[in-house]
């Protein structure tokens, strides 16, 4: 099995946080026998939002049996198992899924498939059979934005504009369009292997992330003072 763990960090994003998180992601890649890669050069160039660069995964995943994508501010516990060994190649693994219609306007793909699964793309584990999960957007930037309305908590936070959710929206469309099967850690695989494996905050600023990540590392016994 050829595997890779990929993260995204362009322009030294979150410079106080990633020195803590990236080593835990790299360690996980080593643990499961995967290559570790950082997307650090823009190629997709979806306006000003670097989240669109996640769609480099469509090409980057070619030739790999499994690809795990993690945002660069995700803290990974050392005890994480290799989740790809718990599913077959026809299944995409997410940490969790949302109700699609809470944020996104339905497309023809949702209506045709009946899929109302809303992607949370900070964690996606997919095989070479399911590379279409990260197929680049069919809709334009402007058309995509018209389909997105952040939920109240996201708007109130001030850290999650509609543009920040284009990757989640597009991946949700791809799940419906290509009929991809999914399973989540929260509602499925954690039942087989319970544990506190990931820590991720997205509706807050860098300073708060740093404080909370340090607290979590202390709880996990990873040798960092809060």
C-alpha positions in Angstrom: 0.0 0.0 0.0 1.4 3.4 -1.0 0.0 6.1 1.3 0.6 9.8 1.9 -0.4 12.4 4.5 -0.8 15.8 3.0 -1.4 19.2 4.6 -1.7 22.8 3.3 0.4 25.7 4.4 1.0 28.6 2.0 2.9 31.7 3.0 3.8 30.5 6.5 0.2 30.4 7.6 -0.4 30.4 11.4 3.3 30.6 12.3 2.9 30.3 16.0 0.6 27.2 15.7 2.2 25.0 13.1 5.5 24.4 15.0 3.3 22.5 17.4 0.9 20.8 15.1 3.0 19.9 12.0 5.4 17.6 14.0 2.3 15.6 15.2 1.0 15.2 11.6 4.5 14.2 10.4 4.7 11.7 13.2 1.4 10.1 12.2 2.5 9.8 8.6 5.7 8.0 9.8 3.6 5.8 12.1 1.4 4.5 9.3 4.2 4.2 6.7 3.0 7.2 4.6 4.9 9.9 2.8 4.4 13.4 4.3 3.8 16.4 2.0 3.0 20.0 2.5 1.1 21.9 -0.3 3.0 25.2 -0.1 2.7 26.6 -3.6 -0.5 28.0 -5.1 -1.7 26.3 -8.3 -5.5 26.4 -8.2 -5.6 30.1 -7.4 -9.3 30.4 -6.4 -9.3 34.1 -5.7 -7.7 35.0 -2.3 -8.7 32.0 -0.3 -5.9 29.4 0.1 -8.5 26.7 1.0 -9.1 26.3 -2.7 -5.5 25.0 -3.0 -6.7 21.8 -1.3 -8.0 20.8 -4.8 -4.4 20.1 -5.7 -5.2 16.8 -4.0 -6.9 15.6 -7.1 -3.6 15.4 -9.0 -1.4 14.7 -5.9 -3.4 11.6 -5.0 -2.7 9.9 -8.4 -0.6 6.8 -7.9 -1.4 6.5 -4.1 -3.6 3.8 -2.6 -4.6 6.2 0.2 -4.3 9.9 0.8 -5.0 11.6 4.1 -5.5 15.3 4.1 -5.3 17.3 7.4 -5.4 21.1 7.9 -2.0 22.3 9.2 -3.5 23.5 12.5 -4.8 20.0 13.4 -3.2 18.4 16.5 -2.8 14.7 16.1 -2.5 12.3 19.1 0.3 9.8 18.8 -2.1 6.9 19.5 -4.0 7.4 16.3 -4.5 4.1 14.4 -4.3 3.8 10.6 -8.0 4.5 9.8 -7.6 3.3 6.2 -7.1 -0.3 7.5 -10.7 -0.2 8.9 -12.6 0.4 5.6 -12.5 -0.7 2.0 -11.3 1.5 -0.9 -14.8 2.4 -2.0 -15.3 4.4 1.2 -14.2 8.0 2.1 -13.4 8.7 5.7 -14.3 12.0 7.4 -13.9 13.0 11.0 -17.5 14.2 10.8 -20.2 15.4 8.4 -22.7 18.2 8.7 -26.3 18.7 7.4 -25.7 20.1 3.9 -28.7 22.4 3.8 -27.7 24.2 7.0 -25.0 26.1 5.0 -25.4 25.3 1.3 -28.1 25.7 -1.3 -28.9 22.5 -3.1 -27.5 21.8 -6.5 -28.7 19.5 -9.3 -26.3 16.9 -7.9 -27.9 16.9 -4.5 -31.4 16.7 -6.0 -30.5 13.8 -8.3 -28.7 11.8 -5.6 -30.7 12.7 -2.6 -27.4 13.4 -0.7 -27.6 15.9 2.1 -24.1 15.2 3.5 -22.1 18.4 4.2 -18.3 17.9 4.1 -15.9 19.0 6.8 -12.7 18.9 4.9 -10.1 19.5 7.6 -9.8 15.7 7.7 -10.4 13.5 4.6 -9.0 10.0 4.1 -9.7 8.7 0.6 -8.4 6.0 -1.8 -7.4 6.1 -5.4 -10.9 4.8 -6.2 -12.4 8.0 -4.7 -10.1 10.7 -6.0 -13.1 12.5 -7.4 -13.8 13.7 -3.9 -11.3 16.4 -4.7 -12.2 17.0 -8.3 -11.7 20.8 -8.9 -14.9 22.9 -8.8 -17.3 22.8 -11.7 -19.0 26.0 -10.6 -17.2 29.3 -10.8 -16.0 31.2 -7.7 -19.0 33.5 -7.9 -21.5 30.7 -8.5 -20.1 28.8 -5.5 -20.4 31.8 -3.2 -24.1 32.2 -4.1 -24.7 28.7 -2.7 -23.0 29.3 0.7 -24.5 30.9 3.8 -22.3 30.3 6.9 -24.3 29.3 10.0 -24.9 31.8 12.8 -22.1 30.6 15.0 -19.6 31.0 12.0 -20.9 34.5 11.2 -20.7 35.5 14.8 -17.1 34.3 15.2 -15.9 36.7 12.5 -13.5 34.0 11.3 -15.6 32.1 8.8 -16.8 34.0 5.8 -18.5 32.3 2.9 -15.3 32.1 0.9 -13.8 30.0 3.7 -16.4 27.3 3.0 -15.9 26.9 -0.7 -13.8 23.8 -0.2 -16.5 22.2 2.0 -19.2 23.1 -0.5 -17.3 21.8 -3.5 -16.4 18.5 -1.8 -20.0 18.1 -0.7 -21.1 18.6 -4.3 -18.5 16.0 -5.4 -19.9 13.4 -2.9 -23.3 13.8 -4.4 -22.2 14.1 -8.0 -20.0 11.0 -8.0 -22.0 8.9 -5.5 -19.2 8.5 -3.0 -19.7 6.3 0.0 -18.7 7.9 3.3 -18.0 6.9 6.9 -17.1 9.2 9.8 -14.8 8.7 12.8 -17.4 10.4 15.1 -20.4 8.3 14.1 -18.7 5.1 13.0 -15.0 4.3 13.5 -14.7 5.7 17.0 -17.1 3.0 18.1 -14.5 0.4 17.0 -11.5 2.3 18.4 -12.6 4.9 21.0 -10.2 7.6 21.9 -9.3 11.3 21.9 -7.3 11.5 18.7 -7.6 15.0 17.1 -7.9 18.6 18.2 -9.0 21.2 15.8 -10.5 24.7 16.1 -11.6 26.8 13.1 -13.9 29.6 14.4 -11.2 31.5 16.3 -8.0 33.5 15.9 -4.5 32.3 15.9 -3.7 33.4 19.5 -6.7 31.5 20.9 -5.7 28.4 18.8 -2.2 28.5 20.3 -3.5 28.7 23.8 -6.0 25.9 23.4 -3.5 23.7 21.5 -1.0 24.1 24.3 -3.7 23.1 26.9 -4.6 20.0 24.8 -1.0 19.0 24.5 -0.6 19.3 28.3 -3.7 17.1 28.8 -2.3 14.6 26.3 1.1 14.6 28.1 3.0 15.8 25.1 5.5 17.8 27.1 4.3 21.4 26.4 3.3 23.8 29.2 0.0 25.5 28.9 
